[in-house]
Amino acid sequence: MVEAIDLFLKIGLDERTAKNTIANNKVTANLLAVINEAAVTDGCDRSTGNLLYMVATKFPANALVHRPKLLEYIVSSKIKTPAQLEAAFTFVTVTGSENLDINKFEEACGVGIEVSLEDIERTVDEIFEEKKSAIIEQRYRTNVGDLFAHVRKKLPWADPKIVKQLIDSKLYALLGEKTAADNEKPVKKKKEKPAKVVDKSTTKEAPEAVPSEEELNPYSIFPAPEENYKVHTEVFFSDRPVLRACNSKAILEKHLKTTGGMVLTRFPPEPNGYLHIGHAKAMFVDFGLAKDRGGGCYLRFDDTNPEAEKKEYIDHIEEIVGWMGWKPFKITYTSDYFQDLYDLAVELIRRGCAYVDHQTGDEIKEYREKKMNSPWRDRPISESLKLFNDMKEGRIDEGKATLRMKQDMQSDNGNMYDLIAYRIKFTPHPHAGDKWCIYPSYDYAHCIVDSLENITHSLCTLEFETRRASYYWLLDALSLYQPYVWEYSRLNITNTVMSKRKLNRLVTENFVDGWDDPRLMTLAGLRRRGVTSTAINTFVRGIGITRSDGSMIRLERLEYHVREELNKTASRTMVVLHPLKVVITNLEASSVIDLDAKKWPDAPNDDPSSYYKVPFSNVVYIEQTDFRLKDSKDYYGLAPGKTVLLRYAFPIKCTEVVLSEDKTTVAEIRAEYDPDKKTKPKGVLHWVAEPSPGVDPLKVEVRLFDKLFKSENPGELDNWLDDLNPESKVVIPCAYGVPSLKFAEVEDKFQFERLGYFVADKDSTPEKLIFNRIVTLRDTYKPGSK
């Protein structure tokens, strides 16, 4: 390992990166192989070393045969920037193990293209001129990443460091020094800094942080439709040559003529439950790619199982897709294609690639485990055609026959073990009616409907990766157009479950209050919790759409994005959850003073709409936890003889404490207020007063929601229901709020000062408002962590 570290240091890695690499056996092996293939065991300059490190960590596994050639280009400085290298990765990913077309490769990677400083300066000037009004309005809150992306779009091979320097210089020239307003929220800036002290020598060695192409545009990794003639994947068989799945020139030309070269994706949920936050990531990928490329995304209901689908779920999915900010290109159903699917199944039989089988489910499972062919696998084609027609006409009982694809029972991939294409179900279909008594399986229908809809990019989560072989086998067997398939890591979040089976059990067995319970990670639940679609999409974008291991993402990371948005959009107000009565003895009982309270921390003095009125009378209420009988130096609440400031009002000093009959519980506090505000106490409390003598403040119900499960990964527990958090929902039936809250409408969001962010719930009535806690004010997530 010492030799490996020395080698890594020789290629320019800093010591910390080298040590971190050694801790990862896979990356270490890859980097050592890359260094040897590149013949730089004696060392190289730092920029070359950084590119070699990228090759070791990101080179596509399906194109390893081309790695030595790519390394030649890096060592000879024909490829010298991360942008060129990312373009090379994309090119070889599509090429796979096919012969490398050097001319097209060099063109795709910008080899030989030199971008002058003058070119970059001119382009930056053009973009600043185009965006000038927006930049002046947003000042230093301007998204520099967007400006960077515009430059990169026009000059993809420009030196990113120079681009960044010119953008920063241009911003300064246009806006001048930062003002106090530009430098607001210093606390948030501190959060961005790592907690640990970094060795200064290491810091000097570190390259300047430049946003990657994927950070600027997560969809840049996907090829264009016209590139869909390359090998998608290789399917290995036990008894025949390798299938190199790709479109013929004629098929691709027909596809492009039909679509006009448009990018077409699909979001294909099953209408058998409510969508959860994992589906938000799928929507971001599917709808987002189509929007980025000026294309369209189908909302396709995968309704192949007539027993599970409900109109309730279909209506919910359509509504929630719109709420998430996405507009479908078309709304379709797999059942729209039942006739096409049946006709193609007949053709599959005619081609000798499918057969009618009579094995039971248990027999099919046993034969698959033993890699044995079904006794009916080699029956005559004419016999399978007749039997399949009998299945369609309802002449064969349910469970007595299936149509199976004739794939490869000796394959190393279990998804090639003669998967079922059709099964008999004498159940009417919610969308197709009672026309059919045979229904296609997901494995049969999914890829064919992708092809029929001319989908260019079929994107799904990594657990479907092993189904690629079956996907391309079937399309090849039917000589159909083949979409580009790509899998990404699924979204897993701590302290919750997202499997439909577990969610359904939580709902049906009343562990939660329906599919939109605010404790669930269903999108309906998050919406009712008060989480916005923009916060969810920002969270998903931050995670990325890579093929990583899909490790757990902490719930706090989502809450961070929710707070970031609500801090800007939720108006401030005051609510006391557990009221403690305070009588102001030096204010007349009949006196009520109307004070101005800020809706926003930076509310301008000349804008009345940024303020709300709050009454101050001789009876106010503070939180029970904001009073102690014994004071201490680190306590900023109220205590006997101590003064605190009531937010937006006056300082008050506790002069007397009234105890209840048990001589322990505080029943009431007597205090005097300072009308001239001469005292300057450190403690500031929120409060609510009687709006008029003898009239209680506005009563509201507050629901405090917390993590649904105690463990980070409850889904792995055998008795996962025993892990439910009994404190996940706490109801406070009689909190006090300021009078202006009575005008709140459902889904209105507020910051209850010192308490957290809250939303008006749909259970609210004119007689009683109900508020759900969205998130607390305290933020435990550090940007940059999982």
N, C-alpha and C positions, 0 to 999 in steps of 0.2 A: 504493500500500500504506500510505503514511503516513496518508492520509485514512481508510482502512478502520480502522486502529488507533485513530485519534481517535474514530471512530464507535463502535467497540467499547468504548472507555473511557467514553464518554458514557452507555452503557446499564448501566454498573456493573461490567463485567468488570475483574478486576485485570490489571495490565500483563503478567504472565507468561502468563495464559490468552489474552489478546489476541494476544500474539506467537506462541504455539503455534497459535492458530487461523489466523493469517496463513500459517503454514507448510503448512497443509492447504487446497489450492485448492478442494476440493469443499465443505468446511465454510464457508470464507470466502464462497463464492458463495451458499450457502444462508442464512447469517446476514445478509448484505447484503440479500437478497431479503425475508427475514422482517422486518428493521428497516423497510424501505420499505413493505411491506404493512401493518405495524402503525402506520405514520405516527409513528414515534418518532425521527426523524432528529435532533431537538433534544435527545434524551436521555430517560432515565426512571430510576426508582429501581432500586436494586440487585436487589431481589427480583423485580421484573418482568423485568429484564434476564436474570436466571438462567433464568427460565421461557422467555424468547425463545430463549436459547441451547439449551435442551432441545428446543424445536420445531425449530431448525435442524439438530440432530444426530440426532433420534429420530423425527421425524414420518413416519408410514407412507407409502411412495411410492404406494400404490394409492388414496390418498384426498386427493391434493393439492388437489382442487377445494374441500375443506372447510377448508383452512388459513386463509384470510382470516377466516372466521367464528370459528374458534378464537382467532385473534389478537385479535378484538374482545372476546371474553370475558376474555382475559388483561389487555389494556390497561385495561378497565373494572373490573378486580379482581373479576369474577364467578368467575373461576378464579384462585386466588392461592396454591395450594400444589402442590408436586411430586406429591403423591398424587392431587389432582384432575386434574392434567395427564396423569399416567399413565393414569388412568381414561378421559380423553378420547381418548388415543391408541388404547386398546383398542376404544372404541366406534366411532371412525371407521375403524379397520382392518377391522372386521366390516362396517360400512356400505359401505365402498368408495366408488364414485362415485355411489351411489344418493342420492336426496334425503334430507337430514338431518331426522330427526324431532326438532325442537327440544325438545319436552317430555321425550321419552325421553333425549335427550342431557343435558339439565340434571339429570334425575333420576340418571343414571348417574355424573355428575361431581360430585354434591353441591352444585350451584349453589344459593345462598341458605341453605344449612344452616350455622348458627353453633354451634360447640361451645364451651360456656362452660368457664372454668377449674374451676368446681365439678364439671362433668360429668367432666372429665379426672381430677380428684383422686379422685372417687368410684370411677371405673373402675380407676384404679391401685391404690387401696386394696383393691378386691374381688379383683384378680388377686394382689396380695401376700398376702392372707389365704388364697387358694386354694393358692398355691405356697409358703406360709410354711415348712413343714417342709423342703422341698427347698432353699430359699434358705439357711436356717440351716445345713443340712448342707454345702452347697457354698460358702457364704460368698461371697467376692469372685470365686470361679471360676464363679459363676452366669452363664449365657448371657443377657446383657442383651438381645441381639437377639430371643431367644424372648419375653421379657417385653414388649418393644416390639411384637412381632407380635401378641400377645394383645390389647394395647390397640388396635392398629390394626384388628383384626378387629371389635371392638365399636364403635370410634369411628374409622371410616376417614378422616374429614375433620378430625380433631383436629390442632392445630399440632404437628408432629413435634419442634420444639425444646422446647416446653413439656413434651411427653410425656417426652422424654429427661431434662430437668431434674428432673421429679418422680420418675422412676424412680431417678435417682442420689441424690436427696435421701432417698427412702424407704429405699434400700439402706443409706445411712449411718445413718439413724435406727434401723434394725433391727439393724445389725451393729456399729456404732461404728467406731472407728479400725481401720485394717488392722493385723493382727498380723504377726510375723516370718514365720509360715507363709504368710500371704496374699501376702507379698512375695517368695516364693521364685522362683528362676530369673531373676535380674535380667539375665543374659546374653541370654536370649531376648527380653526386653523391648527391649534395645538393638538387637537385630536388626530390630525393627519400625521403628526410626527411619531416615529417609533418610540416605544417606551425605553428600549435599551440604548445605552451609549455605544456608538459605533466608533471603532478604531479609526483615528484620523488618517492614518496611512492607507487604510482600506478605502476610505471615502475618496481620497485623491485618485486612487486607481480606478474607481468605478466609472463606467462610461456614462455620459449624459443621458438622462432618461428621455427617450423619444417614443411617442405612442406608436405601437405596432399597427400594421395595416388592419389586423383583425380587431384591435381596440377601436380604431377609427370607424371601421365598417365590418361588423361581424359576418356579413354575407359575402365578403370578398373571397372566401375560400371556395365558393361554388363556381363550377365552370358554366360557360354560356351554352344555350341549347344547341348551337351549331357545332359544338365540340363533342356532341354525344355520339360520335362514331368510334370512340376508343373502347378498349376492353373494360367492361364494368367490373368483372370479377371472373375468377376461374373456378369451374365446378369439376371436381375430381370424381371419377367413377371407378368402380372395381372391375368393370368388364368392358370398357370402351374408352376412346380417347378423351382427353380433357376438353371440356366445353369452355371456350373463351367467349363469354357473353358480350356481344356488341351488336350494334345496328348495322345492317348493310347500307350501302350508299343509297340504294333505291328507297328503302324504308325510311331513312332519315330525311331524304329529300321530300318524300310524301308528307311526313310529319311537319317539317318546316313550312311547306306550302300551305298546309291546313291551318297552322297556328300563326303564320307570318313571323316566326322566330320569337314569339312571345314566351316569356317564362310563365309556366303554369304549375302551381303546387296544389296540394289538397290538405285540408284538416279533416280527418275522418273519424270522429268519435262514434262509439257505440251508444245508441240512445237507451241505455239501461241503467242510468244513474246521473247524478249531478257532477259537473266538472269541478276539478280541484286545481290547486296552484301548479301541479305538474302539467296540466293542460294549458295553463297560461304560457309556459315555456314552449310547448308545441305550437301554440298559436303565434308566438313571437317568431319562431323559426319559419313556419309555413306561410303565414300572412306577411310577415316581415320581409322575407326574401322576395316574394312576389311584388310587394310595394316598392322595395328598393330597386328592382329591375324594371319597373313599369309594367308588370304583368298582372296576373289574376290568381286568386286562390279559391278553389272550390270548398264550400262547406258540404262535405259528403257524409251523410248518415250511413254508417256501416250496419245496416239493419238486416243481417242474414239470419238472425235468430228470432223468430216470431214470438217466442214465449217470453222473452226478456224485455222487449221494447214497449215503451209507453209514450203516449202523446205528451204527458206531463214533462218527460225528459226532453223530448224534441223541442217543445216550446221553450223550456229553460235554456237549452243549448243555444238556440237562435238568439234569444234575448241576451244571454251573457256574452256571446261573441261580439254583439254590437256594443255592449257596455264596456268591453275591453278595448274598444276603439277600432275594431276590424270590420271591414265590409266585404262580404263574400262576392266573388266573381259570379258564381252561380250556386244555388242550393240544390243538391242532388241527393239521391238515395241509391244505395247499391241495388235495391229492389227495382229501380228504374231499368236496370240492365238484366233482369232475370231471363228474358227471352234470349238476349245475346249470349248470356252465360250458358244457357242450356244448349243453344246451337253450337257453341264452341266446345262444350263437353262431348257432344255427338261427334264433332270433328276429331277431338282428341282420341276417342275410341277408334274411329276409322283409321287413324294414323298408328294404331297399335300402342298408344301411350296411356290407356286407361282401361279398366275392367270392372265389371260388377262383382262384388265380393259378398259372401254370406257369413263371414265370421262374426261372432259376437264381439262386443267391446273387450271383454276379458281375453278372448282368443287373439284378437289383434294385438293387444298389449303383450301377451306371452310370446307370440311369434316375432314381434319386434325385438323383444329382449334377447331372443335366441337368433336373431337375424335370419329368420326362416321365411321363405315365400309362402303366400297364401295358396291353398290347394286350388283356388279358382283363378290364380294369376295368369295362367296361360290358356284360358278358355278361348274359343274362337271369337273373333271380332264380331261376327254376325250374331252370336249368342249374347254378347254383352250389349249390342245395340238393341236387341229385342227386349232384354231384361230392363235396360235403362228406360225404354219407352213404357214398359209395364210399371216401373216405379213412378213415372210421371203420371200415368193414368190411374194410379191408386189401386193397382191390382196386387201389390205386394204389401204385406203388413209392415207396420213401423218396427224397426229393429231387425228386420229379416234380410235387408240388403243395403249396401252402400256402393257408391262409385268411388274407386280408388285410382290414384294416379300411379302409373307404372314407372317408378323412379329407380332406386338402387337400394335394395335391402341389405347389401354388404357394405354400404358406405360408412365412413367414420362419422358422418353427420346424421344424427337421428332425425333431422327434419327432411331427410330424403327417403325415409322408410315408407314409401307408398302411402302418402298422406291421403286422407279422405277428401274427396271433391264434393260429393253430394250425400245427404242422408234423408230419410223419409220422416216427415213430421205432419200428421194430420191436424194441423193447427192453422187457422186463418191468419193472414199477415196483416198487421195494422195499416200498412201502406198499400200492399198489393192485393188485399182482399183474399178471396178463397180460390183464386185461380190455380195456385200451386200447392202440392203436397210434398214436393221435394225442395230442399233448400241447399244452396251452395255453402261451403265452409269458407272461413276467412282466408285460409291458405290458397284456396282456389280462386275466390272472387277478387281479393284485394289487388293482386298484380294485374289481372285482366282489366278491371275497371280503371286502374291507373293508366293502362295502355289505351283503352277506349276513349278516355277523357284527354288523351294526349298530354298527360302530366310530364313535365320536363324533369322535375326534381322530386323524387319520392323520399321523404325525410321521416325518420322514425327513431325511437330510442334504441339503445345498444342491445337490449335483450332480444331484439329482432334480427340481430346481425347473422345468427346462424340460419335464418330463413332466407338469406340472400340466394343460396344455392337453389332452393325450391322455386323462388320467385323467378329467377332467370331461366331455370330449366323449363318451366311451364310456358313462358313467353317464347322461348326458342322452339319448343315443341310445336307451338301453334303458329310460328313465323310472324309474330306480332311485334310491333314497335316496343322497344325497351327503354323505360325511363332511367335516369341516373339515380341510383340509390345511395343514400348516405345516412349513417346512424350517429346519434349524439348521446351524451350521457343524460340519464334521466335525473330529474330534480328530486332530491331527498332532503327533507327538513327535519330538524330535531324536535323532539317532544310531541310528535303527532304521528298519525298513520294516514296513508293515502291509498291503500288498496281498496278497490270497490267493495270487496267482500267484507272487510273490516268496517268500512264506513257504513255500509248497509246495516250491519249488525248494531252499530252504535245508534243508528237512527231508529230502526224497527224495534229494538229492545229498550228504547227510551233512556239510554244512557246520556243522550243529548236531546235538545229540543228541536228536532227536525234537521233537514239538510242545510238550512241556513243558520244553524246555531253559530253564534259568533266565535265559539271556541274551535270550530272545525277549520281545516284548510281548504274547504270547498270555496269556490269563487263566490257563491251566494253567501256563505258564512262570512268571508272576508269583507264582502260589500256591506253586509249588515253590521259588521264590527266597525265599519267606518273607514276601511282601507280603500284607497282609490285605485282605479285601474292604471293610472299613470305611475303611481308608486310601485305597483306590481311589475309593470313593464320595465321600469328603471332597474328594479331589483334583478329581474331576469337578464336584462342586457349586461348588467355588471358581472353576472356569473359567467356569461359567455355560452357558446353553443359548441364547445369542443368535444372531443371523444375521450375526455378524462375518465377516471374511474368512477365518477358519480358519487364521491364521498359525501357525507352528511354536511349540509349547509346549516349553520346555526340560525335559529329563529331570530336571534338578535340582529342578524344582518338584514332581514326583511324589515324589522322594526326600525332600524336605522333609516332606511329609505322612506318609511312612513313618516317618521318624525321630521326628516328633512323637508318633506312637502308640507306637512301640516303646520310647521313652524312659520311657513310663508303664507298659508292660506286660511288657517283657522283663527277666527277672531277670539280675543281674550274676554273672559267673563269670570265671575266669582260664584262659587258654590261651597257651602260648608257641609261636609258629609256627616259629621257627628257633632251637632251643635252644643255649645256651652254658653249659657246666657251671661251677658255682661251688661250691667246697668250703669250708665254714665250719670253719676250723681250731680254733676255741676251743669247739666243740660236740662232745660225744662222738658217735662213729659210731653207737652204739646208741640214742641219744636221739632221740625224736620228740615234738614238742610240737603238740598239737591247738589250733588257733587259730580264732576266730570271724571269718568274713568276711561282709560285708553283701550280701544279694541286692538291696537297694534303697538309694539314697543316704541317704534319710531313715528308715531302719529304726529303729523304737523299741527302746529297750534292753530293754523288758519283753516283747518278742514273739519267742520262739525261732524261730518259723516264718520270720522275716525274715532268718535267718542260715544259713550252711552251714559245715561244718567243713573246714578245710584244714590238712594236716599240714606242719610245719616241721621239717626234719631237717638233717643236716650236708652234704647234697648238694642244691642247688637249681639251677634252670635259669632263665636270663633270656634275653631276645632278644639275638641277636648284634649287632643295631643299637644296643643300649643300653650297649655298651662301646666305648671308644676308648682307644688307647695314648697319645694326646695330648689333654689336656683344654683347654677354652676357656671363656670367661666365659658364653657363651650356650648352653652344653651342660649339660644336667641329668642325663645318664646317668652311668654308672660309669666311672672311669679310675684308673690307678695312684695310690695314696695318697688317693683321694677316697672320700667317704661318701655313700651314697644310702639311702633308706628303701624296704624291701620292703613293698608294700601289705599292710595288716592285720597285719604282722609286726614286724620289728626293723630298725634301721639296720645296714648292713654297710659295712665299709671294705676296699677292695682292698689287699692286702698283697704280692701276688706274681702275676706273669703267666707262664703256661707256654705256650711257643710250640711249634708242630709242627716237623717236620723241616725244612720250608722256611724256618724262622726268621722267617716273616712272619705266618702264620695263627695266631690265638689258639686254642689247644686247650683251655685250662682256666684258671680264675681261682682264686686262693686269697684268702680274705677272713676277717675277724673280725666277729662280730656284737656289738652292744651290748645285752645283756639288760635293762639298766636304762633304755634309751631316753633317755639323757642328751643325746645329740647330736640336733640338729634340722636335718637336711639339706633342701635345697629339692627335690631330685629324688626322685620316687616311681616305682617300677618294679613292673610285674606280674611274676609268677614262678610256678613250679611246682616242688615238691620231690619227692624220692623218698619214697613213702609208708611205706617201711620199708627198713632197710639193704640195699643191693645190689639193690633192686627198682626197675625203671624206672617213671616215672610213666605214667599212662593215655595210650596212643597213639591219636591220632585223625587222620583225614584232613580237610584243610580245602581247600575250593575257593573261590578268590578270583575273583569275576565282575566284569567291567567292561563298558563300552559295547561293543556288538557291532560298531559301525562307527566309523571314525575321523572321518568327515564328519558334519556336522549333518543334512544332507539327502541321504543316499546314494541314495534313490529317483530323484533327478534325474540321476544319473551314468549314462553309457552303459555303462561297465564297473563296475557297482555292486558286483559280487562282489570286485573287486580292492581295494575299500575296507574289507573285513573287518579288524577289529582282531585281530592275532595274539596280543595280550595280553589278550583278552576272557575267557579262562579259564586260570587258573594253579592247578595242583594241588600242594598241599603234602602228601605222603603220610604224613609222620611228625611231626606236631606233638604237643606234650605238653599234657595237660589235667589239672585237679584231679580227685580221685577221684569227687566227687559227680556229675560229668558222665556217668558210666557208666549212670546211670538215665534219661538223656534218651530221649524217644520221638520218633518221626517228627513233624515240624512243631512241635516245641517250639522256642521262640525265646529267645535269650540275647544279652546284651551281653557280648562278650569285652572286658574292660576294656582301654582304650587302643587297641583294634584295630577295633572296629565291632560291627555287629549280625549275628548268625548264626542259622541254622535247621538242625535235624537233617534230613538228606535221606533220601528213601525208599530209597536204595541202602545205607543203614546195615545192618549185620548185628550179631548179638550179639558177634562177635569184633572188629569194628571199626566205630566210629561215624564218620559222614561229615557234615560241616557245610558249608553254603553261606553265603557272605557275602551278606547282604541289601543293606546299605548301609554305607558307612564312617561314622565318627563325625563327620568334618568336614562342615560344611554350607556350601555356596557359594551357596545360593539366598536371595534377599532377598524377603520377603513384599511383594507389590504389583507385582513384575515378572512377565514372562511365563514 
